[in-house]
Amino acid sequence: VIAWVNNFLLNRYWTFRARDEAMMGQGARYLLVSVVALGANLLILHLLVNAGLGETLSQAIAIALVTPLSYLLSRRWSFR
């Protein structure tokens, strides 16, 4: 929870400079984006590990694939 709040505030005030909209609405959308990104990361990780890749390599690939998705959803929806 602390990491999520920290990430939300940094994205709101620094990355996207989206201070004009109500914080609660942005926070709810950002929470949903975070949950979707977590789910996508876990799904990709599961598939890659089951395909025989090592856990560390699988996590690196999952992070590389999910990070742009998370950023685009945050930019286009959470902090529009």
C-alpha positions in Angstrom: 0.0 0.0 0.0 2.8 2.4 0.9 4.6 1.7 -2.4 1.3 2.2 -4.4 0.6 5.5 -2.6 4.2 6.6 -3.3 4.0 5.7 -7.0 0.6 7.3 -7.3 1.8 10.6 -5.8 5.0 10.6 -7.8 3.1 9.9 -11.1 0.5 12.5 -10.3 2.8 15.4 -9.4 6.0 14.6 -11.2 5.6 12.2 -14.2 2.3 13.4 -15.5 1.8 16.7 -13.7 -1.9 15.9 -13.5 -3.0 18.1 -10.6 -6.2 19.5 -12.1 -8.5 16.5 -11.6 -9.8 15.2 -8.3 -7.3 13.0 -6.5 -9.8 10.3 -5.7 -10.8 9.7 -9.3 -7.3 9.5 -10.4 -6.4 7.3 -7.5 -9.2 4.8 -8.3 -8.2 4.6 -12.0 -4.5 4.3 -11.1 -5.3 1.5 -8.6 -7.2 -0.4 -11.4 -4.2 0.1 -13.8 -1.9 -1.2 -11.1 -4.0 -4.3 -10.6 -4.3 -4.9 -14.3 -0.5 -4.6 -14.7 0.1 -6.9 -11.7 -2.3 -9.5 -13.3 -0.6 -9.2 -16.7 2.8 -9.6 -15.0 1.8 -12.7 -13.1 0.2 -14.2 -16.2 3.3 -13.7 -18.4 5.6 -14.9 -15.6 3.5 -18.0 -15.1 3.5 -18.8 -18.8 7.2 -18.2 -19.3 8.2 -20.3 -16.2 5.9 -23.1 -17.4 7.6 -22.9 -20.8 10.9 -23.7 -19.2 12.5 -20.3 -18.8 14.2 -19.5 -15.5 12.3 -17.5 -12.9 14.7 -14.5 -13.1 14.7 -14.3 -16.9 10.9 -14.8 -16.9 10.4 -11.9 -14.5 12.7 -9.6 -16.5 10.8 -10.4 -19.7 7.4 -9.9 -17.9 8.6 -6.5 -16.5 9.8 -5.4 -19.9 6.5 -6.3 -21.5 4.2 -4.9 -18.8 5.9 -1.6 -18.0 5.0 0.1 -21.3 1.4 -1.2 -20.9 1.2 0.3 -17.4 2.7 3.6 -18.6 0.3 3.9 -21.5 -2.8 3.1 -19.4 -1.7 5.6 -16.8 -1.0 8.3 -19.3 -4.1 7.8 -21.4 -6.6 7.0 -18.7 -5.4 7.5 -15.1 -3.8 10.9 -15.5 -5.4 12.0 -18.8 
